[in-house]
Amino acid sequence: MENTWPALIFVLLGLFTTVYSVVEAQPQIGFGWIPTQVVGLVAIAALLIGTVLLINTLSLAQIFKLIIGIGALGALNAMYLTYAHFTTAGAICPAPVDGYIACDIVNQSLWSEILGIPVAALGIGFYMTVMIVAALSLHQLHSLPSHKAQKDALHRPLLVILAIGGLAFTAWLNYAQFIELMTLCALCEFSASMVLVLLASSIISLRK
C-alpha cells in the first residue's frame, strides 16, 4: 500500500492540473465546445476513476491522512479566493474576459456572498471542519485498544455527510457560474474536484 502513494499523488496532480487547464481553455460559456476542452473532460473523467481505484487500495488510516491533505489544500485555495474577494489583486486565472479574469467575475459577483459572508470564506470553514473530523478519526483509530471500539468511534458517516453537503453547495455554485454568470472560475472548479475526491474517500472509508 505504501507504493500506492506516488501513483495517487501523480493522478491527483494530473486531475487538478487538467481541471484548471480545461477551464482556462474557454472560460466563457455559450461559444460551443472546443476540441481541447472535450479531450480535457474525457481526461478528467479518467483521472477521477483512477483516483477512486487508487484510494480503494489504501488502508483506513491512509484514507484519513489523504482527507486531511485534501482538506488542507482546499482550505488554502479558499483562503486565497477570500483574499482575492476583498482586494483588487485579482485571482490567478489568466484568461481575459472583457478586461477582467473569469475567477474575479465569479469571486466578486452578487453570487460570491451569502448574507454578507464570502462563499470562499465558507469554504475555509468547510475544509477545516473536514480536516478536524478526519484528524479525530485518525487519532481514535490509533488510540482506542479494541478494534470494534475503533470502528464504532470513527466519524466516517459524518465525513460522508460533510462531503455530500459540499457537493450540493458546489452544484449550486456551478449553477451560478454556468447559468447566471455564463463564465467559469478555474479555482472554483479546482475546489469542486477536491470535493469529489473527498466524497469518494469518505464513502470508501465506510467499507474499510
QUIBELJO-V613687 format. One record per pair of residues at least 12 apart in sequence whose ideal C-beta (glycine too) atoms are under 8 Angstrom apart, sorted by the first residue. I is the first residue (numbers start at 0). GAP is how many residues later the second one is. Records with the same first field share a line. If there is no record, write none. Layout:
# QUIBELJO-V613687
I=GAP  GAP
This chain:
# QUIBELJO-V613687
0=56  57  58  61
3=50  53  54  58
4=57
6=47
7=43  46  47  50  58
10=36  39  40  43
11=39  185
13=29  33
14=29  32  33  36  178  182
15=174  177  178
17=22  25  26  29
18=25  167  170  171  173  174
19=166  167  169  170
20=19
21=14  15  18  19  21  22
22=79  161  162  163  166
23=69  70  71  162
24=12  15
25=158
26=66  68  70  74  75  156  157  159
27=69  74  154  155  156
28=148  149  153  154  155
29=152
43=149
47=145  148  149  152
50=146  149
51=148  152
54=142  145  146  149
55=148
58=149
59=81  94  145  148
60=77  80  81
62=138  141  142  145
63=70  71  73  74  77  141
64=73
65=135
66=63  64  67  92  131  134  135  138
67=63  66  67  70
69=60  124  127  128  131
70=56  57  59  60  63  127
71=55  59
72=121
73=49  52  53  56  117  120  121  124
74=48  49  52  53  56
76=46  110  113  114  117
77=42  43  45  46  48  49  113
78=41  45
79=12  107
80=22  26  37  39  42  106  107
81=36  38  39  41  42
83=19  20  23  36
84=22  23  27  33  35  36
85=32
89=13  14
90=12  13  16  94  96
91=95
92=92  93  94
94=91
96=86
101=81  82  83  84
102=82  83  84  85
104=76  78  80
105=70  71  75  77  78  79  82
106=13  78  80  81
108=67  72
110=62  65  69  70
118=54
121=47
122=68
125=36  39  40  43
128=33
129=29  32  33  36  68
132=22  25  26  29
133=25
135=19
136=17  18  19  22
139=13  14
140=13
153=51
155=46  49  50
156=49
158=39  42  43  46
159=39  42  43  46
161=36  40
162=32  35  36  38  39  40
163=35
165=29  32  33
166=28  29  32
169=21  22  25
172=15  19
173=14  18
